[in-house]
Amino acid sequence: MPVLQSDLYHRPDAREWRCPPVGPEVAAFHRALPGYVPTPLVEVPALAAELGADRVFVKDESARMGLPAFKILGASWAVHRALAGARAPELITATDGNHGRAVARMARLSGTTARIFVPAGLPAAALAGIWAEGASIIEVAGSYDEAVRTAARAAEAPGTLLVQDTAWPGYERIPAWIVEGYSTLFTEIDAQLAAADAGPPGLIVVPAGVGSLAQAAITHYRAAAPPPSIATVEPEQAACVLAALRAGSPRPIATGRTVMAGLNCGTVSSLAWPYLRDGLDLALAVTDDACLRAQTDLTALGIPAGPCGAASLAAARLLPPADTVVLLSTEAR
């Protein structure tokens, strides 16, 4: 049975849950892309000493195939599967930053256009990155969830394709491909830990927005032996995964402003929910102050983490120690 505290969810039997892993064809696809190289897995002895772990590694996603986040892994595989040699339609998505930029990049590489819907108040740097890929940007007067709804309506028009990294009943095929694309990140971690003679991880900390990256982590590691603990971290102002786990079912929540803009999501992906419910060990929320302190500390250690990536360290500081800890730093500063 899960254990509920005011700021922490813990499911002791999560590591007993099993699901089939993603096949090797996804990582093979990414390896064949121009500019693909594995992102660094940086060992940080200072954090191991602080956290009481034997070894701590940070997966640095600040420069993934020319973009400042891991999102291109999912967007590239999903667009590849969706188009399958057909003429490319206009790509449409909603984003709070990096996913939209990745979809815009895939539109440009596919010889088509992209229309990106964003919530009000998205940081100027995120907007500039999307513009740089040649996409159209439509600001929505509301939250990320409202931007998703608006994008879905726009994609009902002929000649369009919705490439959204969250799922809902009736829209799950493309989000499933996006999650499959994220699996390459964890395949890389396995190889990098082995090369470092580190053994399997004991704890993986994953920033969670709608839960898709966490779903990819659970899919990968619930086929591993021994399976690690998997923890998600969210902003206190937008902890939709934690709220769903506490309630026993996903339901939209109101969100507030947070420095973790890429995690400012109010609804759990319907595709991710069964994986989170059954296969996630730990979920917690952190404050903006804790996140900013973690970001400052990672920067001082030479890791250019953005707020969403730094949330992993903020969470690890609140969790029990493990032998080998892997923190996902999902975006650049």
Secondary structure, DSSP 8 states (H G I E B T S, - for coil): --EE-SSEEE-TTGGG-------THHHHHHHTSTT-----EEE-HHHHHHHT-SEEEEEE-SSBTTBSBTTHHHHHHHHHHHHTTS---EEEEE-SSHHHHHHHHHHHHTT--EEEEEETT--HHHHHHHHHTT-EEEEESS-HHHHHHHHHHHTTSTTEEE--SS-BTTB-HHHHHHHHHHHHHHHHHHHHHHHTT--S-SEEEEE-SSSHHHHHHHHHHTTSSS--EEEEEEEGGGBHHHHHHHHTS---------S-GGG-B-S--TTTHHHHHHH--EEEEE-HHHHHHHHHHHHHTT--B-HHHHHHHHHHTTS---SEEEEEE-BB-
